[in-house]
Amino acid sequence: MYEWVNDEPRLIEKDYKKRYNKPCEEIRESGKTWYKGTGIAWEKHPLKRFIRKFGCAHCGNKGVKIIAAQFSVHPMSGDRYWDCEVFCEKCGKYTQKAYAEND
């Protein structure tokens, strides 16, 4: 699993708070289904069963909101992959994680 912490979002547009009207919207991009939005709690996210829950990697806050996520399964190998980005209202940082089952 890979993890990054940034001052700006990386998996969603920088103006996401203005661009999206809902906490979580389903969007098709580059052949993948993404869920992007202004931020939604883990318990309410459509991918909550597929993506491992995590908090802010900068300050440790567990009460983060998911702003971007995607989950996919490779059609030939069956390996699972996901990418997820959360925003921490406590410290203002963005944490991204990426998972590839074959790593």
Secondary structure as GFF3:
##gff-version 3
##sequence-region A 1 103
A	DSSP	beta_strand	2	6	.	.	.	ID=ss1
A	DSSP	alpha_helix	16	19	.	.	.	ID=ss2
A	DSSP	beta_strand	25	29	.	.	.	ID=ss3
A	DSSP	beta_strand	32	40	.	.	.	ID=ss4
A	DSSP	three_ten_helix	42	44	.	.	.	ID=ss5
A	DSSP	beta_strand	65	73	.	.	.	ID=ss6
A	DSSP	beta_strand	80	87	.	.	.	ID=ss7
A	DSSP	beta_strand	94	100	.	.	.	ID=ss8
###
